[in-house]
Amino acid sequence: MAKSIGEVGVEDLVKAGLTTEEAHEFQRVLKDAVSGAEESDPREVWRQLVARRVLKPWHPHGLHQLLYQSVYANWDPATNGPPPYWFPSLFHSKHTNLGRLMEKYGSKLLGTSYKDPITSFSLFQKFSVQHPEAYWSIVLKELAVSFRDAPNCILDTTDKSKHGGTWLPGSVLNIAECCLLPRSHPRKEDSSLAVVWRDEGCDDSNISHMTLKEFRERVMLVANALDEIFSKGDAIAIDMPMTVNAVIIYLAIILAGCVVVSIADSFAAKEIATRLRVSKAKGIFTQDYILRGGRKFPLYSRVVEAAPLKAIVLPAIENDVGIQLREQDLSWKDFLSSANHHSSRSNNYTPAYQPIESVTNILFSSGTTGEPKAIPWTQLSPIRGAADSWAHIDVQAGDVFCWPTNLGWVMGPASIYSCFLTGATLALYHGSPLGRGFGKFVQDAGVTILGTVPSLVKAWKNTQCLKGLDWTRIKSFASTGEVSNIDDDLWLSSRAYYKPVIECCGGTELASCYIQGSPLQPQVFGAFSAASLTTGFVILNEHGIPYPDDQACVGEVGLFPIYMGATDRLLNADHENVYFKGMPMYKGMRLRRHGDIIKRTVGGYLIVQGRADDTMNLGGIKISSIEIERVCDRADESILETAAVSVAPVYGGPEQLVIFVVLKKGFNAKPDELKSKFSRAIQSNLNPLFKVNNVMIAPEFPRTASNKLLRRVLRDQIKHEIPIWSRI
């Protein structure tokens, strides 16, 4: 049992990492900060400690743990919900994007019920669900979205075959052009910094930068070069790290009226081939090598193995490609020279204007069928993603936004639009985000919003690679991809004097998050505080009946179908079957399937508990059990069959992959040997980032009467057997 804050003595402070002299001084400061507050609401005690900056980013993590535990030593989550660590101030709330909007329109939309952005947030969120047209008509003016032909209306629900309605019908635009043009609101000038970056290994060099004008001219140069090779509507893949050039290529493809095919640079050749085939790609942009942590990893060779498509190959270092190319392929330098030779105005380009429902990007998400679902993003998708960042992460003009990711994952394109449609600067580190070099880039670039995945935070904390760096310009963190660990988030938040970690959970097919944190609500570690603006959902019990909205519960999410930016089609699967078939009706609506099991706590916070289907989330990458089992079944001659399940540790953190095995008769393989073989097979065939945490041999698998494998039973069986991460 932790001591209460009033009981913390010098001895405890020394154990937490301070010297005796430091401990005496700290105890004096601590007593002064909480004087007379020991018996008051612990939330007020913590708020005082944070407001007075008693805890410093450079203090030992043990000290942060000690004080947080001590303040909330007598807090009962069953009665009070999770303990909050960050609280919005009324002054600050009115200067957030959403708070400013609420102050301007709150009384008009909510009448006398409107009080202020903090008090009225939940009411305003509910209003946005009931009246999405009103919300979007306002927010569209806040983003850098310009229509060539204005929409006839915001939402048309007359076509009953479309569960989600028709959004902005009749509108024509080019969303890439919207990213590139200067405008007065949000503030984007030609001289504004569009992108800042640094290469790994150049940690003491100046930050590189490009103004909006320079960036636009570069995009237009690439668009002109594309016209020399490709035709409007062609699908063109990008398989490379998310560098400045990758972002330029991404927007140039869309500016030219083509479609980006997003492929993560970690995929094996087989996975690349599948995505090129499904998308019918006509070409691919890639790199000769990937540089990570001072090592070179082949990339072009994987692309060559995957398909005979024309490849445009960029150099990882310097100006020339460091590898022999196939006859049909082009180096980046030769590709760009074609635009210069054939166009007298290579830095100008007339965009391809298209209806809003036109596809601009094909992304992939693993379902339970084994083949990844090909998810088409229309021009609505970027608007939805950027609007969520604007409202929930509070991305503004002048912010420097950094989120280490890849264009093959949803956060890659989402980061581009979150910056270019709000006027923020995009910050890119060309290298591994795991080490000190990345941390120094965040410091030197003056990053104000830093996105993460929990496994990255854990690595920073455990290696102590950020020691001595100053991250105090960060105004908020954001986290997605997997379940956050409470202690890791405590450590992360403390790097910037306890700024909020905005948790985000959504899906590629939603182009956004359906639940998030908010700068207008108190935040708790490892949980979401609200549904995103205009998003409605219910939590269903095992019979498909919704729990009351104010009841603490656990169940499967059912999304309201009216959801701007969500898909209405898939390229290689039946959209209706995947997202709507078998879902219950609610208030006349067929609910949309998302697949998450979530817990609603006392106090209304939301915690993701896993997946309703057999899709797992490994290090932020969703993959089906079937895909892993196919690889593992072939890994050793002793194997009769395998079952792959993942389990989240009780107190948060990334899901752990466990492979159950039934052996053939007469074989006696050892779990540790199989674990090594499975890991090698999965890393070479699926993704080098995946690892097997445990192997368990079973005589047989539990099955339904129709012989379907009950992975849920296996998952429940190991919940108590996996290592439980200690609670702070």
Secondary structure, DSSP 4 states (H G I P E B T S, - for coil): -PPPGGG--HHHHHHTT--HHHHHHHHHHHHHHHTTTTTS-HHHHHHHHHHTT-S-TTS-HHHHHHHHHHHTTT--HHHH-SPEEE---HHHHTTSHHHHHHHHHHHHHHGGG---TTTTHHHHHHHHHH-HHHHHHHHTTTTT---SB--S-SEE---TT-TT-EESTT-EE-HHHHHHS-BTTTTB-TTSEEEEEEETT-TTSPPEEEEHHHHHHHHHHHHHHHHHH--TT-EEEEES---HHHHHHHHHHHHTT-EEEE--TT--HHHHHHHHHHHT-SEEEEESEEEETTEEEE-HHHHHHH---EEEEE-SSSSS-SSPPPTT-EEHHHHHHHHHHH-TTTT------EETTSEEEEEEEE-SSSSEEEEEEETHHHHHHHHHIIIII---TT-EEE----TTSTHHHHHHHHHHTTTPEEEEEES-TTSHHHHHHHHHTT-SEEEE-HHHHHHHHHHTTTTT---TT--EEEE-SSPPPHHHHHHHHHTTTS--EEEEEEEGGGTEEEEE--TTS-EETT-B-EEPTT--EEEE-TTSPBPPTTS-EEEEEEE-S--TT--S--SSS-HHHHHTTTPPEETTEEPEEEEEEEEEPTTS-EEEEEESSSEEEETTEEEEHHHHHHHHHTS-TTEEEEEEEEE--TT--S-EEEEEEEEPTT----HHHHHHHHHHHHHHHT-TT----EEEE-SS--B-TT--B-HHHHHHHHTTTSPPPPP-
